[in-house]
Amino acid sequence: MNPRRRRAAVATLLTLALSVPLSGAASAAPVGPVEIAPRVAYSSGLELPPLTGPYPVGRRTLHLTDRSRTDPWVPTAGNRELMVTVSYPARSASGPPAAYMTDEEAQLLLEARGLGGVVPHATVAGARTHAQLGTRPAPGRFPMVLLSPGFSMPRSTLTSIADDLASRGYVVALVDHAYESVGTAFPGGRMLTCVACEQVGTREEQAAAVRVRAKDMSFVISELTHGQGSGALSRVIDPSRIGIGGHSIGGAAAAATMAADRRVRAGADLDGDFFLQPAATGLGGRPFMMIGAASTHSPGNPTTDWSKAWNHLNGWKRWLTVDGAEHFSFTDLPYLAGQLGLSDPAVPLSGERGWRITRDYVSAFFDLHLRGMSQPLLDGPAAAYPEVALQQPGRGPLH
């Protein structure tokens, strides 16, 4: 691939918009929880970051249907559907490898931005994960963390942080919200695309989408802790230790879920605005962390609503900014792009460095608030992370 084409490709890959106009339709969905067996992973040369915790990681993929709600984007489709990938501490590393995504999901992700002829879809679909399908959960009860991806992004783009948290002793639920990604495989051979992208543009519409996701996340909590679809997983989840996080609009959904659901003890927003009225982010004194690119989410930047949200957060809170990062630095995409030789020269922070920062700060946050483990990393500047500033609105950042 010539250098000019590489630069154009990575710029496209790493700036996938929050709103991607696509069309799509699907037949009526079946009801009830169904466990899905994803296709076996390919071997493509791409590999997600190695796990850093003591546990091997198991994976199950669930299809959940909320029969109390009609889908807000395609009412004719029937009840609201979700695809949920659950990563969990496993007894052993036995079992077939878990796929990163399906061929068709990868193809739609690439083609949505004109990359179908630049990166083979099988290469992306075949990225090696470090989880095994169907292996038995480790004994014990573990805290649970739910994660919601950015608008138009499939849940797989947060696989690295999900699997790493699982290796450290968390049950992690990655949620795909129907009709809100460029392409997500559902049972029955259905591929649901981003119908919502045609309906969400204004901040009021984005706020409405956040409220939809908050209901989705509360439903997933109920299903995994007490629902018929959880199976053996409910026995290893500690329902008194639940956290939530998300990237972009998924971060807004984390705050909105906390505001509506007292079962969630702590939340994290990865580079996402809130979109809701600031009062909705009070959260009743529960801890919340915001971490984002310094170029867009520093205090005083008029393009973000973090300052308003900060003023209404009334418990333990942190506002962290990362120099050299961009919007997708907190996802898998730059890490994989670097392996493809597609690192964007306009983004100073490497994909590998962005991954390390995301991993260590997110895990420190949940370790502190869900496991009671002291985390000096969150108390001030860290020599190992000079890119990260602890913002103190009105007093200036700590580097």
C-alpha positions as CSV (number, residue, x, y, z in Angstrom):
1,M,0.0,0.0,0.0
2,N,1.5,3.4,-0.9
3,P,2.0,5.9,1.9
4,R,-0.6,8.3,0.6
5,R,-3.3,5.7,0.5
6,R,-2.2,4.5,4.0
7,R,-2.6,8.0,5.4
8,A,-6.0,8.4,3.8
9,A,-7.1,5.0,5.1
10,V,-6.1,5.5,8.7
11,A,-7.6,9.0,8.8
12,T,-10.8,7.4,7.7
13,L,-10.5,4.5,10.1
14,L,-9.8,6.6,13.1
15,T,-12.4,9.3,12.5
16,L,-15.5,7.2,12.1
17,A,-18.2,9.7,12.9
18,L,-20.6,9.6,15.8
19,S,-23.4,9.7,13.2
20,V,-23.1,7.5,10.1
21,P,-26.1,7.7,7.7
22,L,-26.9,4.1,6.8
23,S,-30.1,2.3,6.0
24,G,-31.1,-1.2,7.1
25,A,-34.1,-3.4,7.8
26,A,-34.7,-6.7,9.5
27,S,-37.4,-9.2,10.0
28,A,-39.2,-9.5,13.2
29,A,-37.0,-10.8,16.1
30,P,-37.6,-13.9,18.1
31,V,-38.3,-13.3,21.8
32,G,-36.5,-14.7,24.8
33,P,-32.8,-15.1,25.7
34,V,-30.7,-17.1,23.3
35,E,-27.0,-18.0,23.7
36,I,-25.1,-17.7,20.4
37,A,-22.1,-19.7,19.3
38,P,-20.0,-17.2,17.2
39,R,-18.0,-18.4,14.2
40,V,-14.5,-19.7,15.0
41,A,-11.9,-17.0,14.7
42,Y,-9.7,-16.8,11.6
43,S,-5.9,-16.4,11.7
44,S,-5.1,-13.0,10.2
45,G,-1.9,-11.8,11.8
46,L,-3.7,-9.1,13.8
47,E,-3.7,-9.6,17.6
48,L,-5.3,-7.8,20.5
49,P,-3.2,-6.8,23.4
50,P,-2.1,-9.6,25.8
51,L,-4.0,-10.0,29.0
52,T,-2.5,-8.7,32.2
53,G,-4.5,-10.4,34.9
54,P,-4.1,-13.8,36.5
55,Y,-7.2,-15.4,35.0
56,P,-7.8,-17.0,31.6
57,V,-10.9,-15.5,30.0
58,G,-14.0,-17.2,28.9
59,R,-16.6,-15.8,26.5
60,R,-20.3,-16.2,25.9
61,T,-22.5,-14.3,23.5
62,L,-26.1,-13.7,24.4
63,H,-29.1,-12.5,22.4
64,L,-31.5,-10.7,24.8
65,T,-35.0,-9.5,24.0
66,D,-36.7,-7.0,26.2
67,R,-40.4,-7.9,25.8
68,S,-41.5,-4.9,27.8
69,R,-40.3,-2.4,25.0
70,T,-40.8,-1.9,21.3
71,D,-37.6,-1.0,19.4
72,P,-37.5,2.8,19.2
73,W,-35.7,3.0,15.9
74,V,-37.7,0.3,13.9
75,P,-41.0,-0.2,15.8
76,T,-42.2,-2.7,13.1
77,A,-39.3,-5.0,14.2
78,G,-41.1,-5.7,17.5
79,N,-39.4,-5.9,20.9
80,R,-36.1,-4.3,21.7
81,E,-33.1,-6.6,21.0
82,L,-29.6,-6.6,22.3
83,M,-26.4,-8.6,21.5
84,V,-24.2,-9.0,24.6
85,T,-20.7,-10.5,24.8
86,V,-19.9,-11.6,28.3
87,S,-16.2,-12.0,29.2
88,Y,-15.5,-13.7,32.5
89,P,-12.7,-15.2,34.6
90,A,-12.4,-18.8,33.5
91,R,-11.1,-22.0,35.2
92,S,-8.8,-22.8,32.3
93,A,-7.8,-21.6,28.9
94,S,-9.5,-24.6,27.2
95,G,-12.1,-24.2,24.4
96,P,-12.0,-22.8,20.9
97,P,-10.8,-19.2,20.4
98,A,-13.4,-16.5,20.4
99,A,-13.8,-14.5,17.2
100,Y,-13.2,-10.7,17.1
101,M,-16.2,-10.2,14.9
102,T,-17.9,-11.9,11.9
103,D,-16.7,-11.5,8.3
104,E,-19.8,-9.5,7.4
105,E,-19.6,-7.2,10.5
106,A,-16.0,-6.4,9.6
107,Q,-16.9,-5.8,5.9
108,L,-19.6,-3.3,6.9
109,L,-17.3,-1.6,9.3
110,L,-14.7,-1.1,6.6
111,E,-17.1,-0.3,3.8
112,A,-18.9,2.3,5.8
113,R,-15.9,4.5,5.4
114,G,-14.6,3.3,2.0
115,L,-12.0,0.9,3.3
116,G,-13.3,-2.3,1.7
117,G,-10.5,-2.2,-0.9
118,V,-7.8,-1.1,1.5
119,V,-8.0,-3.6,4.4
120,P,-9.4,-7.1,3.7
121,H,-12.4,-7.7,5.9
122,A,-11.2,-11.2,6.9
123,T,-8.0,-9.6,8.3
124,V,-10.1,-7.5,10.8
125,A,-12.6,-10.3,11.5
126,G,-9.7,-12.6,12.2
127,A,-7.9,-10.5,14.7
128,R,-6.7,-12.8,17.5
129,T,-8.5,-12.4,20.8
130,H,-7.4,-13.9,24.1
131,A,-10.7,-15.5,25.1
132,Q,-12.1,-19.0,24.7
133,L,-15.7,-19.9,24.0
134,G,-17.8,-21.8,26.5
135,T,-15.1,-22.5,29.1
136,R,-16.3,-22.9,32.7
137,P,-16.2,-19.8,34.9
138,A,-13.7,-19.7,37.7
139,P,-15.1,-20.3,41.2
140,G,-16.2,-17.4,43.3
141,R,-18.3,-14.2,42.8
142,F,-16.9,-11.3,40.8
143,P,-17.9,-7.7,40.3
144,M,-19.6,-6.9,37.0
145,V,-18.8,-4.1,34.6
146,L,-21.0,-3.2,31.6
147,L,-19.6,-1.4,28.6
148,S,-21.4,0.5,25.8
149,P,-19.7,1.4,22.5
150,G,-19.8,4.7,20.6
151,F,-22.7,5.5,18.4
152,S,-22.4,3.6,15.1
153,M,-19.6,1.4,16.5
154,P,-20.0,-2.3,17.2
155,R,-19.3,-3.6,20.7
156,S,-16.3,-5.5,19.4
157,T,-14.3,-2.2,19.4
158,L,-14.1,-2.4,23.2
159,T,-13.0,-6.0,23.3
160,S,-9.5,-5.3,24.6
161,I,-10.6,-3.5,27.8
162,A,-13.4,-6.0,28.3
163,D,-11.1,-9.1,28.1
164,D,-8.4,-7.5,30.2
165,L,-10.8,-6.6,33.0
166,A,-12.1,-10.2,32.9
167,S,-8.5,-11.4,33.3
168,R,-8.3,-9.3,36.4
169,G,-11.4,-10.8,38.0
170,Y,-14.4,-9.1,36.5
171,V,-17.5,-10.3,34.6
172,V,-17.7,-7.8,31.7
173,A,-20.8,-7.4,29.5
174,L,-20.2,-5.7,26.1
175,V,-23.6,-4.5,24.7
176,D,-24.6,-3.9,21.1
177,H,-27.8,-1.8,20.9
178,A,-30.0,-2.9,17.9
179,Y,-29.9,-0.6,14.9
180,E,-27.2,1.6,16.4
181,S,-24.0,0.2,14.8
182,V,-22.8,0.0,11.2
183,G,-23.4,-3.7,11.4
184,T,-24.2,-6.2,14.1
185,A,-25.1,-9.9,13.5
186,F,-28.3,-11.1,15.1
187,P,-29.8,-14.6,15.2
188,G,-31.5,-15.9,12.1
189,G,-28.9,-14.6,9.7
190,R,-30.0,-11.0,10.3
191,M,-27.5,-8.2,10.0
192,L,-28.9,-5.0,11.7
193,T,-27.4,-1.8,10.5
194,C,-27.5,1.8,11.8
195,V,-31.1,2.9,11.2
196,A,-30.7,5.2,14.2
197,C,-28.0,7.1,12.4
198,E,-30.7,8.5,10.1
199,Q,-32.8,9.7,13.1
200,V,-30.2,11.1,15.5
201,G,-28.5,14.4,14.7
202,T,-29.4,17.2,17.1
203,R,-28.3,17.2,20.8
204,E,-31.9,16.6,21.8
205,E,-32.0,13.5,19.6
206,Q,-28.7,12.4,21.0
207,A,-30.0,12.8,24.5
208,A,-33.0,10.6,23.5
209,A,-30.6,8.0,22.2
210,V,-28.8,8.1,25.6
211,R,-32.0,7.4,27.4
212,V,-32.7,4.4,25.2
213,R,-29.3,3.0,26.0
214,A,-29.8,3.6,29.7
215,K,-32.9,1.4,29.6
216,D,-30.9,-1.2,27.6
217,M,-28.2,-1.3,30.2
218,S,-30.6,-1.7,33.2
219,F,-32.3,-4.5,31.3
220,V,-29.0,-6.3,30.8
221,I,-28.2,-5.9,34.5
222,S,-31.5,-7.6,35.4
223,E,-31.0,-10.4,32.8
224,L,-27.4,-11.2,33.8
225,T,-28.1,-11.2,37.6
226,H,-31.5,-12.8,37.7
227,G,-32.8,-13.5,34.2
228,Q,-33.3,-16.7,32.4
229,G,-30.6,-15.9,29.9
230,S,-27.8,-15.7,32.3
231,G,-27.4,-19.4,33.0
232,A,-24.4,-20.2,35.2
233,L,-23.1,-16.6,34.9
234,S,-25.5,-15.3,37.4
235,R,-23.9,-17.5,40.0
236,V,-20.5,-15.8,39.6
237,I,-21.7,-12.2,39.5
238,D,-21.8,-10.2,42.7
239,P,-24.9,-8.0,42.2
240,S,-23.7,-5.6,45.0
241,R,-20.6,-4.6,42.9
242,I,-21.7,-3.4,39.5
243,G,-19.9,-0.8,37.5
244,I,-20.5,0.7,34.0
245,G,-18.5,2.5,31.4
246,G,-18.6,3.4,27.7
247,H,-16.9,5.2,24.8
248,S,-18.4,8.4,23.3
249,I,-22.2,8.2,23.6
250,G,-21.7,5.0,25.5
251,G,-20.0,7.1,28.2
252,A,-23.1,9.3,28.3
253,A,-25.2,6.2,28.6
254,A,-23.1,5.1,31.6
255,A,-23.9,8.3,33.5
256,A,-27.6,8.1,32.5
257,T,-27.8,4.5,33.6
258,M,-26.3,5.4,37.0
259,A,-28.8,8.3,37.4
260,A,-31.7,5.9,36.8
261,D,-30.4,2.7,38.4
262,R,-29.1,2.6,42.0
263,R,-27.7,-0.9,41.4
264,V,-24.7,0.7,39.6
265,R,-22.0,1.8,42.0
266,A,-19.5,3.4,39.8
267,G,-19.2,4.7,36.2
268,A,-16.6,5.8,33.6
269,D,-16.9,8.0,30.5
270,L,-14.3,7.5,27.8
271,D,-14.2,10.7,25.7
272,G,-17.9,11.2,25.4
273,D,-20.1,14.2,26.0
274,F,-23.2,13.8,28.2
275,F,-26.0,15.3,26.1
276,L,-28.4,15.3,29.0
277,Q,-29.4,18.0,31.4
278,P,-26.5,18.5,33.8
279,A,-28.7,17.7,36.8
280,A,-29.1,14.2,35.5
281,T,-25.4,13.5,36.2
282,G,-25.7,14.1,40.0
283,L,-25.5,10.3,40.6
284,G,-26.3,10.5,44.3
285,G,-22.7,10.8,45.4
286,R,-21.5,7.7,43.6
287,P,-18.1,7.8,42.0
288,F,-17.6,8.8,38.3
289,M,-14.5,9.2,36.1
290,M,-14.1,11.1,32.9
291,I,-11.1,10.5,30.7
292,G,-10.7,12.0,27.3
293,A,-8.5,13.6,24.7
294,A,-6.9,16.9,25.9
295,S,-7.6,18.5,22.6
296,T,-11.3,18.3,22.9
297,H,-12.1,17.6,26.6
298,S,-10.0,20.1,28.6
299,P,-11.7,22.6,30.9
300,G,-12.8,25.7,29.0
301,N,-13.2,23.9,25.7
302,P,-16.6,25.1,24.4
303,T,-17.2,22.0,22.3
304,T,-17.7,19.7,25.3
305,D,-20.3,19.7,28.1
306,W,-17.9,18.2,30.7
307,S,-17.6,21.4,32.7
308,K,-21.4,21.5,33.3
309,A,-21.4,17.8,34.2
310,W,-18.4,18.2,36.5
311,N,-20.3,20.8,38.5
312,H,-23.1,18.4,39.1
313,L,-21.1,15.3,40.0
314,N,-21.4,15.3,43.8
315,G,-19.3,12.3,44.9
316,W,-15.8,11.0,44.3
317,K,-14.9,12.2,40.8
318,R,-11.9,12.5,38.4
319,W,-11.4,14.5,35.2
320,L,-8.4,13.1,33.3
321,T,-7.2,14.3,29.9
322,V,-4.6,12.6,27.7
323,D,-2.2,14.7,25.5
324,G,-1.8,13.5,22.0
325,A,-5.0,11.3,22.1
326,E,-8.0,11.5,19.7
327,H,-11.5,10.2,20.0
328,F,-10.8,6.6,19.2
329,S,-7.6,6.3,21.3
330,F,-9.7,4.6,24.0
331,T,-10.8,1.8,21.7
332,D,-9.2,-1.1,19.8
333,L,-9.0,0.7,16.5
334,P,-5.7,2.5,16.8
335,Y,-4.0,-0.5,18.3
336,L,-5.1,-2.7,15.3
337,A,-4.3,0.1,12.8
338,G,-0.7,0.2,14.1
339,Q,-0.3,-3.5,13.3
340,L,-1.5,-2.8,9.8
341,G,1.0,0.0,9.3
342,L,-1.8,2.5,9.3
343,S,-0.8,4.7,12.3
344,D,-2.0,8.2,11.7
345,P,1.0,10.7,11.8
346,A,-1.4,13.4,12.8
347,V,-2.1,11.6,16.1
348,P,0.9,11.8,18.4
349,L,-0.3,9.1,20.8
350,S,0.4,5.6,19.5
351,G,-2.3,2.9,19.5
352,E,-0.3,0.9,21.9
353,R,0.2,3.8,24.3
354,G,-3.4,4.7,24.2
355,W,-4.3,1.2,25.1
356,R,-2.0,1.1,28.1
357,I,-3.4,4.4,29.4
358,T,-7.0,3.2,29.0
359,R,-6.3,-0.2,30.5
360,D,-4.5,1.1,33.6
361,Y,-6.8,4.0,34.5
362,V,-10.0,2.2,33.8
363,S,-8.9,-0.9,35.8
364,A,-7.6,1.3,38.6
365,F,-11.0,3.1,38.8
366,F,-13.0,-0.1,39.1
367,D,-10.5,-1.7,41.4
368,L,-10.8,1.2,43.8
369,H,-14.6,1.5,43.8
370,L,-15.8,-2.1,43.2
371,R,-13.0,-4.0,45.0
372,G,-11.8,-1.5,47.6
373,M,-8.2,-1.6,46.5
374,S,-6.0,1.5,47.0
375,Q,-5.1,3.2,43.7
376,P,-2.4,6.0,44.0
377,L,-2.6,6.3,40.2
378,L,-5.9,8.2,40.6
379,D,-4.6,10.6,43.3
380,G,-2.2,12.7,41.3
381,P,0.4,12.9,38.5
382,A,2.1,9.6,37.6
383,A,5.7,9.6,36.3
384,A,4.8,6.6,34.1
385,Y,2.1,8.5,32.4
386,P,3.3,12.1,31.6
387,E,0.5,12.4,28.9
388,V,-2.2,12.2,31.6
389,A,-3.3,15.3,33.4
390,L,-5.6,15.4,36.4
391,Q,-7.9,18.4,35.7
392,Q,-9.0,20.6,38.6
393,P,-11.3,23.2,37.1
394,G,-10.5,26.6,38.5
395,R,-7.1,25.5,39.8
396,G,-5.4,24.1,36.7
397,P,-4.2,20.6,35.7
398,L,-1.8,18.4,37.6
399,H,0.7,16.7,35.4
